[in-house]
Every structure is written in C-alpha cells, then in structure tokens.
Amino acid sequence: MSRRVVGPFNRVEGDLEVKLDIAAGKVCEARVVAPLYRGFEQMLVGRDPRDALVYTPRICGICSVAQSVATARALAALEGVAPPDNGRLSTNLVLANENVADHLTHFYLFFMPDFAHDAYRGEPWFGIAGERFKAARGTAAAEVLPARAEFLHLMGLLAGKWPHSLAIQPGGTTRAIEPQERIRIGALLHAFRRFLERTLFGDELEAIVEIGSADALMRWYGSGDPARSDFTRFLHIAEALQLERLGRAGDLFMSYGAYDEVDERLFRAGVWQGGERMPLRPESIHEDLAHSWMGLRSSPKHPYEGVTVPAVPTEEGYSWCKAPRLGGRVVEVGALARQLIDGHPLALDLVARGGGNVRSRVIARLLELARVTLAMERWAREIVPGEPFCHHGALPEEGQGMGLIEAARGSLGHWIGVRNGRIHNYQIIAPTTWNFSPRDSNGVPGALEQALVGAPVREGERDPLVVQHIVRSFDPCMACTVH
C-alpha cells in the first residue's frame, strides 16, 4: 500500500488537500483535509446581532449572498418578522442569480477543463474537449465569461453590488425596483436564456426540464449531433469514461428546501434514502469534533450549543472542518439532493440506477440551472413596483434563531444565540462542511471520503485525474467550510 497527498487543488475556492491510501491501483481509504482555519464564528461573539449581516457575507466572495440570506433568516426568526411579497421575490432573484452563476462557473471553469488534460490525449473526444474547455485558452471561456458578467448585472439592479451586498435584510430587501428596472431585469433574463439555449443546452429550457428519465436523456442526447451543445459534449465524455461508476457515497441526501414561494418552497425540504422522501428534522443536526483540530471536545452538540475553539493539532485530528451529522448519519447535499428530494423524475431515475455519482451530480446541477432560470423569469414578472419590499422588526434581548437555506453547493445553516442584546453564540454549517467532513467519533468517513474509495489510480499519476473528477463533482468551497 502507498500513501499520497493530493493537493493543494487548483480551481477550488479555498485550500484543500486529500490524503489517499492506495492499494492494487485503487483508493482504499481517504482523508479530506481543510488546512486553513478562518474564525468567523468567534469574531461575531459579543457583537450586535445585526453586525452578522456585515461579517458573514465576507466568509466567501463567490457565495456571499447565500451567507447573507442565511443570516437574515436567522435574524428574522429572532425578530418574528416576514418579508412582503416583493421582498420575498427580490431575495429569491438575488440568491438565484448567485447560485445559477455558480453552477455555470463550476461546469465551464472548474469541472470541464480536467478533460482537456494531456493524460486524455489518446481519447477520440480529446481534440474537441481541448479546443472547447482548455483552461484559459478554450473557446468556451470566451463565450461564458461575458454571458456570466451580463447575467450578474441583475445583482446590481436588485442588491446594489456583489459580493458582500447589504441589501438582504431580515424583513426583505432594501432595494426597491422601479417599473423600468423590472423591464431591464426581464431583458437580462431573456438574454441569459438565449445563451443557455444556444450554447449550453442546444435546446429550449422547457425541453431540458421535461426530460423525465435516464433513458429519455439518452434519447435526447442521441437525437442529433453529439457536439451540438456543451451539455451533449459532457454526456459524450461521461459515457466514454463511465462517470456514472465513479464517486458514489452513502446515498443519504438532505435539502433544507430552496426559494420561498407563497405557501411553500420552489424545491422542497426533506431527506431521501432508498426511494423514500422523509421529513427534515433540524433538531437532529449535531457537530462531531472527534477528528477536528478543535478544543473543548465533548459529545456531538446541536449548533445552538456548538463550540468553535481552535486547538493545537492533535494526533486524532486531521482537519479544521467539523463533522456534521443528521441523526448521527452522513448526508450528501447539493443540486442532486435538491432535485431528488423535490421529486424531479430525471434525478429520481438517475439515483435509482446508480446512486449519487459524478455524472448524476453534474446532470442535476445543469437541470437545476434550467429550472431556476425559468423560475427567475416568473419571479421578475410577479414583482409589483410601488409595493413594499421590506418589513421591519425589533430584536429581542434574549433568544435564538435559525436560518436554513440552499446555496449552490447545498444546505447552508446559520444558528444564532443572543443574550443581553449581544451575540452569545453563532454557528455555521456550510454545504462543503457536510460533504467534506472528516470522520466522526464512530470512525465513519464523510461523504467525499466515502466517494473516493475504489477510485482507480493510474500508474505514475501524481494527482490522479479520477480523484479530481470526484472531488470537483461536489463543487467544493473550502472558504465556507471552516469558520
């Protein structure tokens, strides 16, 4: 058996290393290391609760809106305030703008460039992959980056700036939309739809959303030129490399639910395993510190009682990341979990056939991109200029609040405790904390650690490509993982 440290990973937000034990050309054990401590949870203790709206967006520069929305939800729970319809719609649009842009960035700039690696030079599809997706030089980047930049103009209209906007508040948004601005929002969404339909999908968004099974997906793929769109190019490569056989974890999925509607959420909350959707029980969330570089260790604690105190690295610990568990069990979060728990038939069929894997995670992310873009068009039409965008409440001297949302990479939770009008405790569990957690006190590996077991390693590979495909299929954001 040999041991290898892969990392630091490029094209990943933050710092990441993976320690691999390799035997007979396969990974037999993995340990995922988050090597950088942040300390945001400690920074907030003793501050005015509203200061969290300034601090938490700065956890990360690419998902700062998600952190803002989670903080606003936690404060709203403290205040007992709910936004008016315009505030709800505007918050949905701002969060969706960031999440969709993240999905686009992941596919084109983080995930697909790995297939232009020289190790694949002998593959029949390599020429197209290299020309289209080569990092910094492929033709795709020249098309995607301007489309993404234009799409993010929505953020200026709706939130003033990005990243680190202060427009998101517990009772809605501070940026009222005028009639002419709503027209501009509609025009930006229409232009973005045209880009997706022409370049990414090669078909109408409605047609992508209506694909109802793995067989239907392959019929759609086989109905024309395999190189007619970037999605079909991915499907071609995925089929050639059998990506559906890589990166399966424990197949227990969780979603907090995403995007508020009048009576429910666009994507439902819940837990999924073995063909059954079950209700989500947030009280069963606990954080385990057994293999984290944290002090004041004790039995796993709910985030309301959680402690984040860094300690000198110990023999048992190997990561600054904690190990969150749902009812003591490892869960996977992300776009695949959201689409599965919401009951989209394509996601259901993909997981029924092969569980969570590299191919299914990418397909679910692109499916969600299409579904959310269509929802954004509707939300923009439903805004009523002149009506309120924000309600105001008063913070209590004592209390607790929880903000559970879905960021691009999965379930994001903020838990705040207030005493004497000041923050007494603040705990955050980010999506990558769930997916990239270390082992817990029972020695059970986290989702990525499980997904890497069995990954083939080619002779002489220093940074195994299959390992990189599996890691990137989760779209890690290590800056958000450790606080």
C-alpha positions as CSV (number, residue, x, y, z in Angstrom):
1,M,0.0,0.0,0.0
2,S,1.2,3.5,-0.8
3,R,0.2,6.9,0.6
4,R,-0.2,10.1,-1.3
5,V,-1.3,13.6,-0.6
6,V,-3.2,15.2,-3.4
7,G,-3.3,19.0,-3.3
8,P,-3.5,21.8,-3.0
9,F,-6.2,21.6,-5.6
10,N,-6.4,24.2,-8.3
11,R,-9.8,25.7,-9.4
12,V,-11.2,25.2,-5.9
13,E,-12.4,28.0,-3.7
14,G,-10.1,27.9,-0.6
15,D,-7.5,25.3,0.4
16,L,-8.0,21.6,0.1
17,E,-5.8,18.5,0.5
18,V,-6.8,14.8,0.2
19,K,-4.7,12.1,1.8
20,L,-5.0,8.8,0.0
21,D,-4.1,5.2,0.8
22,I,-3.7,3.3,-2.5
23,A,-3.5,-0.4,-3.0
24,A,-3.8,-2.5,-6.2
25,G,-4.3,0.6,-8.3
26,K,-7.3,1.9,-6.3
27,V,-8.0,4.2,-3.4
28,C,-8.7,2.1,-0.3
29,E,-9.0,4.9,2.2
30,A,-9.2,8.7,2.0
31,R,-8.9,11.6,4.5
32,V,-10.1,15.1,3.4
33,V,-8.1,17.9,4.9
34,A,-9.2,21.5,5.3
35,P,-5.9,23.1,6.2
36,L,-6.9,26.7,6.9
37,Y,-8.8,27.9,10.0
38,R,-11.0,31.0,9.5
39,G,-12.6,32.1,12.8
40,F,-15.7,33.9,11.7
41,E,-17.9,32.3,14.4
42,Q,-15.6,33.7,17.1
43,M,-15.4,37.1,15.5
44,L,-19.2,37.5,16.0
45,V,-19.4,36.7,19.7
46,G,-20.2,39.8,21.7
47,R,-21.4,41.9,18.8
48,D,-24.8,43.4,18.0
49,P,-26.8,40.7,16.2
50,R,-27.2,42.9,13.1
51,D,-23.4,43.1,12.7
52,A,-23.7,39.5,11.4
53,L,-25.2,40.9,8.2
54,V,-21.9,42.7,7.6
55,Y,-19.5,39.9,8.7
56,T,-20.9,36.7,7.3
57,P,-21.0,37.7,3.6
58,R,-17.3,38.1,3.8
59,I,-16.8,34.4,4.6
60,C,-16.7,33.9,0.8
61,G,-16.5,36.0,-2.3
62,I,-18.4,33.6,-4.6
63,C,-21.4,32.7,-2.3
64,S,-21.7,35.8,-0.2
65,V,-25.4,36.2,-1.0
66,A,-26.1,32.8,0.4
67,Q,-24.4,33.7,3.6
68,S,-26.4,37.0,3.8
69,V,-29.7,35.2,3.2
70,A,-28.9,32.6,5.9
71,T,-28.0,35.3,8.4
72,A,-31.2,37.3,7.5
73,R,-33.3,34.2,8.0
74,A,-31.8,33.6,11.5
75,L,-32.4,37.2,12.5
76,A,-35.9,37.1,11.1
77,A,-36.6,34.1,13.3
78,L,-35.3,36.1,16.3
79,E,-37.5,39.2,15.3
80,G,-40.5,37.2,14.3
81,V,-40.7,39.2,11.0
82,A,-41.6,38.0,7.5
83,P,-40.9,39.9,4.2
84,P,-43.6,41.2,1.9
85,D,-44.1,39.5,-1.4
86,N,-41.8,41.9,-3.2
87,G,-39.1,41.3,-0.6
88,R,-39.5,37.5,-1.0
89,L,-39.3,37.7,-4.8
90,S,-36.3,40.0,-4.8
91,T,-34.5,37.8,-2.3
92,N,-35.2,34.8,-4.5
93,L,-33.9,36.5,-7.5
94,V,-30.7,37.7,-5.8
95,L,-29.9,34.3,-4.4
96,A,-30.8,32.5,-7.6
97,N,-28.6,35.0,-9.6
98,E,-25.6,33.9,-7.5
99,N,-26.5,30.2,-7.4
100,V,-27.0,30.0,-11.2
101,A,-23.8,31.9,-11.9
102,D,-22.0,29.4,-9.6
103,H,-23.4,26.4,-11.4
104,L,-22.3,28.0,-14.7
105,T,-18.8,28.7,-13.4
106,H,-18.4,25.2,-12.0
107,F,-19.3,23.5,-15.2
108,Y,-17.2,25.6,-17.6
109,L,-14.3,26.8,-15.5
110,F,-13.9,24.2,-12.7
111,F,-15.1,20.8,-13.9
112,M,-14.8,20.5,-17.7
113,P,-11.2,21.7,-18.1
114,D,-10.0,18.5,-16.5
115,F,-11.0,16.6,-19.6
116,A,-8.5,18.7,-21.6
117,H,-5.7,17.2,-19.6
118,D,-2.8,15.7,-21.6
119,A,-3.5,12.3,-20.0
120,Y,-6.6,12.0,-22.1
121,R,-4.8,12.8,-25.4
122,G,-5.4,9.3,-26.8
123,E,-9.2,9.6,-26.4
124,P,-11.2,10.2,-29.6
125,W,-13.0,13.2,-28.0
126,F,-9.8,14.8,-26.7
127,G,-9.5,17.3,-29.6
128,I,-13.0,18.8,-29.1
129,A,-12.5,18.8,-25.3
130,G,-9.2,20.6,-25.5
131,E,-10.4,23.2,-28.1
132,R,-13.5,23.9,-26.1
133,F,-12.6,23.6,-22.4
134,K,-8.9,24.0,-22.1
135,A,-8.3,26.2,-19.0
136,A,-7.9,29.9,-20.0
137,R,-7.5,29.0,-23.7
138,G,-10.6,27.1,-24.7
139,T,-13.3,28.7,-26.8
140,A,-16.0,28.2,-24.1
141,A,-14.5,30.6,-21.7
142,A,-14.6,33.4,-24.3
143,E,-18.4,32.9,-24.6
144,V,-19.2,32.0,-21.0
145,L,-17.5,34.8,-19.1
146,P,-19.2,37.7,-21.0
147,A,-22.6,35.9,-20.6
148,R,-22.0,35.4,-16.9
149,A,-20.9,39.0,-16.4
150,E,-24.0,40.3,-18.2
151,F,-26.2,38.0,-16.1
152,L,-24.7,39.3,-12.9
153,H,-25.9,42.8,-13.8
154,L,-29.1,41.6,-12.1
155,M,-27.2,41.8,-8.8
156,G,-26.5,45.5,-9.3
157,L,-30.2,46.2,-10.0
158,L,-31.5,44.0,-7.2
159,A,-28.8,44.3,-4.5
160,G,-26.6,47.3,-5.3
161,K,-23.4,45.3,-5.6
162,W,-21.8,41.9,-5.4
163,P,-20.2,40.4,-3.5
164,H,-20.9,41.4,0.1
165,S,-24.2,43.3,-0.5
166,L,-26.1,44.7,2.5
167,A,-29.4,44.7,0.6
168,I,-30.6,41.5,2.1
169,Q,-32.4,42.1,5.5
170,P,-34.5,40.0,7.9
171,G,-37.7,41.6,6.6
172,G,-36.9,41.6,2.9
173,T,-34.6,43.8,0.7
174,T,-33.7,47.4,0.9
175,R,-33.6,47.9,-2.9
176,A,-37.0,48.8,-4.3
177,I,-37.5,48.0,-8.0
178,E,-39.0,50.6,-10.4
179,P,-41.1,49.7,-13.4
180,Q,-38.3,50.4,-15.9
181,E,-35.9,48.4,-13.8
182,R,-38.2,45.4,-13.9
183,I,-38.2,45.6,-17.7
184,R,-34.4,45.7,-17.6
185,I,-34.4,42.6,-15.3
186,G,-36.6,40.8,-17.8
187,A,-34.3,41.7,-20.7
188,L,-31.2,40.4,-18.9
189,L,-33.0,37.1,-18.1
190,H,-34.1,36.8,-21.7
191,A,-30.5,37.3,-22.9
192,F,-29.2,34.7,-20.4
193,R,-31.9,32.2,-21.6
194,R,-30.8,32.7,-25.2
195,F,-27.2,31.9,-24.2
196,L,-28.2,28.8,-22.3
197,E,-30.4,27.5,-25.1
198,R,-27.9,28.3,-27.8
199,T,-24.6,27.2,-26.1
200,L,-25.1,25.1,-23.0
201,F,-28.1,23.0,-23.9
202,G,-28.7,23.4,-27.6
203,D,-32.5,23.2,-26.9
204,E,-35.2,25.1,-25.1
205,L,-35.0,25.2,-21.3
206,E,-38.5,23.7,-21.1
207,A,-37.4,20.7,-23.1
208,I,-34.5,20.1,-20.7
209,V,-36.8,20.4,-17.7
210,E,-39.2,17.9,-19.2
211,I,-36.6,15.1,-19.6
212,G,-38.1,12.5,-17.2
213,S,-35.7,9.6,-17.1
214,A,-32.2,8.4,-17.8
215,D,-33.4,6.7,-21.0
216,A,-35.2,9.8,-22.1
217,L,-32.0,11.8,-21.5
218,M,-30.0,9.4,-23.8
219,R,-32.7,9.6,-26.4
220,W,-32.5,13.4,-26.3
221,Y,-28.7,13.1,-26.5
222,G,-28.8,10.7,-29.4
223,S,-31.4,12.8,-31.4
224,G,-28.7,15.0,-33.0
225,D,-25.0,15.8,-33.3
226,P,-23.2,14.8,-30.0
227,A,-21.3,18.1,-30.4
228,R,-24.3,20.3,-30.8
229,S,-24.0,21.8,-27.3
230,D,-21.8,21.7,-24.3
231,F,-24.2,19.5,-22.4
232,T,-24.1,16.9,-25.1
233,R,-20.3,17.1,-25.2
234,F,-20.3,16.4,-21.4
235,L,-22.7,13.5,-21.9
236,H,-20.4,12.1,-24.6
237,I,-17.4,12.3,-22.4
238,A,-19.3,10.9,-19.4
239,E,-20.4,7.9,-21.4
240,A,-16.9,7.2,-22.7
241,L,-15.3,7.4,-19.2
242,Q,-18.3,5.8,-17.4
243,L,-18.5,8.6,-14.9
244,E,-21.7,7.1,-13.6
245,R,-19.5,4.4,-11.9
246,L,-17.4,7.0,-10.0
247,G,-17.9,8.8,-6.8
248,R,-20.8,7.1,-5.1
249,A,-21.1,7.9,-1.4
250,G,-23.7,6.7,1.1
251,D,-26.8,7.8,-0.9
252,L,-28.4,9.6,2.1
253,F,-29.4,13.0,0.8
254,M,-30.6,16.2,2.5
255,S,-32.0,19.5,1.5
256,Y,-33.3,22.4,3.5
257,G,-35.6,23.5,0.6
258,A,-34.9,26.4,-1.7
259,Y,-36.5,29.7,-2.8
260,D,-39.6,30.8,-0.9
261,E,-43.0,30.8,-2.6
262,V,-46.3,32.0,-1.2
263,D,-47.1,28.8,0.7
264,E,-44.1,26.5,0.2
265,R,-40.7,26.5,-1.5
266,L,-39.8,26.0,-5.1
267,F,-37.7,23.0,-4.1
268,R,-39.0,21.0,-1.2
269,A,-37.1,20.3,2.0
270,G,-36.5,16.8,3.3
271,V,-34.3,13.7,3.5
272,W,-34.1,11.0,0.8
273,Q,-32.9,7.4,1.1
274,G,-33.8,4.1,-0.6
275,G,-36.6,5.6,-2.8
276,E,-38.4,7.4,0.0
277,R,-38.6,11.1,0.9
278,M,-38.8,11.8,4.7
279,P,-39.3,15.0,6.6
280,L,-36.3,17.0,7.7
281,R,-35.7,17.3,11.4
282,P,-33.3,20.1,12.1
283,E,-33.1,19.3,15.8
284,S,-31.3,16.1,14.8
285,I,-28.3,18.0,13.4
286,H,-25.2,17.7,15.5
287,E,-21.5,18.5,15.0
288,D,-18.8,16.0,16.0
289,L,-15.3,17.2,16.8
290,A,-13.6,13.8,17.2
291,H,-11.2,14.2,14.3
292,S,-11.2,18.0,14.0
293,W,-8.4,20.3,15.3
294,M,-10.8,21.8,17.8
295,G,-10.6,22.2,21.6
296,L,-13.3,21.7,24.3
297,R,-14.2,18.4,22.8
298,S,-17.3,16.6,24.1
299,S,-20.2,14.5,22.8
300,P,-21.6,15.8,19.5
301,K,-23.6,19.0,20.0
302,H,-26.5,20.8,18.2
303,P,-25.3,24.0,16.7
304,Y,-27.2,26.1,19.2
305,E,-24.9,24.6,21.8
306,G,-21.9,24.3,19.5
307,V,-18.4,25.4,20.3
308,T,-15.7,26.6,17.8
309,V,-12.4,26.8,19.6
310,P,-9.3,26.0,17.6
311,A,-6.7,23.8,19.3
312,V,-3.1,22.7,18.6
313,P,-3.3,19.9,16.1
314,T,-3.7,16.6,17.8
315,E,-3.0,13.0,16.8
316,E,-6.7,12.2,16.3
317,G,-7.5,15.3,14.3
318,Y,-6.6,15.9,10.7
319,S,-8.8,18.8,9.5
320,W,-10.1,22.2,10.7
321,C,-13.5,21.0,9.4
322,K,-16.1,19.7,11.8
323,A,-18.1,16.6,11.1
324,P,-21.8,17.5,11.0
325,R,-24.2,14.6,11.1
326,L,-28.0,14.2,10.8
327,G,-29.3,11.8,13.4
328,G,-25.7,10.6,13.6
329,R,-25.5,9.8,9.9
330,V,-23.5,11.1,7.0
331,V,-25.6,13.0,4.4
332,E,-24.8,14.4,0.9
333,V,-26.0,17.8,0.0
334,G,-26.1,19.7,-3.3
335,A,-28.1,20.1,-6.5
336,L,-28.6,16.3,-6.9
337,A,-30.1,16.2,-3.3
338,R,-32.4,19.2,-4.1
339,Q,-33.7,17.8,-7.4
340,L,-34.1,14.3,-5.9
341,I,-35.9,15.5,-2.8
342,D,-38.1,17.8,-4.9
343,G,-39.1,14.7,-6.9
344,H,-37.8,15.6,-10.4
345,P,-38.2,12.3,-12.3
346,L,-34.8,12.5,-14.0
347,A,-33.0,12.9,-10.7
348,L,-35.1,10.1,-9.2
349,D,-34.2,7.7,-12.0
350,L,-30.5,8.6,-12.1
351,V,-30.2,7.9,-8.4
352,A,-32.3,4.7,-8.5
353,R,-29.9,3.4,-11.2
354,G,-26.5,4.4,-9.8
355,G,-26.9,6.4,-6.6
356,G,-25.0,9.7,-6.2
357,N,-22.1,9.7,-8.7
358,V,-20.0,12.1,-10.7
359,R,-22.3,12.0,-13.8
360,S,-25.5,12.4,-11.8
361,R,-24.2,15.4,-9.8
362,V,-23.3,17.3,-12.9
363,I,-26.5,16.5,-14.7
364,A,-28.6,17.6,-11.7
365,R,-26.6,20.9,-11.5
366,L,-27.4,21.7,-15.1
367,L,-31.1,20.5,-14.7
368,E,-31.4,22.9,-11.8
369,L,-29.8,25.7,-13.7
370,A,-32.6,25.4,-16.3
371,R,-35.4,25.1,-13.7
372,V,-34.2,28.1,-11.7
373,T,-33.8,30.3,-14.7
374,L,-37.4,29.6,-15.7
375,A,-38.5,30.4,-12.1
376,M,-36.5,33.7,-12.2
377,E,-38.5,34.8,-15.2
378,R,-41.7,34.2,-13.3
379,W,-40.5,36.0,-10.1
380,A,-39.4,39.0,-12.1
381,R,-42.9,39.3,-13.6
382,E,-44.5,39.0,-10.2
383,I,-42.7,42.0,-8.7
384,V,-45.2,44.9,-8.2
385,P,-43.3,48.2,-8.3
386,G,-44.6,50.7,-5.6
387,E,-45.5,47.9,-3.2
388,P,-43.2,47.4,0.0
389,F,-40.0,45.4,-0.3
390,C,-39.1,45.3,3.4
391,H,-40.9,44.9,6.8
392,H,-39.1,45.9,10.0
393,G,-39.0,44.2,13.3
394,A,-37.3,44.6,16.7
395,L,-34.5,42.3,18.0
396,P,-35.2,40.8,21.4
397,E,-32.7,40.9,24.3
398,E,-32.7,37.2,24.5
399,G,-33.4,34.4,22.1
400,Q,-32.3,32.0,19.4
401,G,-32.8,32.0,15.6
402,M,-32.0,29.5,12.8
403,G,-31.6,30.3,9.1
404,L,-31.7,27.3,6.8
405,I,-31.3,27.8,3.1
406,E,-29.8,26.2,0.0
407,A,-26.7,27.6,-1.5
408,A,-25.4,26.4,-4.9
409,R,-23.4,23.7,-3.3
410,G,-26.0,22.5,-0.9
411,S,-27.5,23.0,2.6
412,L,-26.3,26.1,4.5
413,G,-27.4,26.7,8.1
414,H,-26.8,29.6,10.5
415,W,-27.7,29.4,14.2
416,I,-27.6,32.4,16.4
417,G,-28.0,32.8,20.2
418,V,-28.5,36.2,21.8
419,R,-28.1,37.2,25.4
420,N,-28.4,40.8,26.8
421,G,-28.8,42.1,23.3
422,R,-25.5,40.7,22.1
423,I,-24.5,37.6,20.1
424,H,-23.7,34.9,22.7
425,N,-23.1,32.1,20.1
426,Y,-23.0,31.8,16.3
427,Q,-22.5,28.6,14.5
428,I,-22.4,27.9,10.7
429,I,-22.6,24.6,8.8
430,A,-21.8,25.1,5.1
431,P,-22.5,22.7,2.3
432,T,-18.9,21.6,1.9
433,T,-18.8,21.1,5.7
434,W,-21.4,18.4,5.2
435,N,-19.8,16.9,2.1
436,F,-16.1,17.2,3.0
437,S,-16.3,16.4,6.7
438,P,-13.7,14.2,8.5
439,R,-14.5,11.0,10.3
440,D,-16.8,11.2,13.3
441,S,-16.4,9.7,16.8
442,N,-17.6,6.3,15.4
443,G,-14.9,6.4,12.8
444,V,-17.4,6.9,9.9
445,P,-15.9,8.8,7.0
446,G,-17.6,11.9,5.5
447,A,-19.4,11.9,2.1
448,L,-16.3,12.7,-0.1
449,E,-14.1,10.3,1.9
450,Q,-16.6,7.5,1.1
451,A,-17.0,8.6,-2.5
452,L,-13.2,8.3,-3.1
453,V,-12.9,4.7,-2.0
454,G,-12.4,2.5,-5.1
455,A,-11.3,5.3,-7.4
456,P,-8.8,4.0,-9.9
457,V,-5.3,5.5,-9.9
458,R,-3.1,5.1,-13.0
459,E,0.5,4.1,-12.7
460,G,2.7,7.1,-12.1
461,E,-0.2,9.6,-11.6
462,R,0.9,12.3,-9.1
463,D,-2.6,13.9,-9.0
464,P,-5.0,11.2,-10.0
465,L,-7.5,12.5,-12.6
466,V,-10.4,10.3,-11.4
467,V,-9.9,11.7,-7.8
468,Q,-10.1,15.2,-9.2
469,H,-13.3,14.4,-11.1
470,I,-14.9,13.0,-7.9
471,V,-13.8,16.0,-5.8
472,R,-15.0,18.5,-8.3
473,S,-18.3,16.8,-8.8
474,F,-19.2,18.1,-5.4
475,D,-18.0,21.7,-6.3
476,P,-16.2,22.3,-3.0
477,C,-16.0,25.8,-1.5
478,M,-13.4,25.4,1.3
479,A,-13.5,29.0,2.2
480,C,-17.0,28.4,3.5
481,T,-16.2,25.1,5.1
482,V,-14.2,26.2,8.2
483,H,-15.0,29.2,10.3
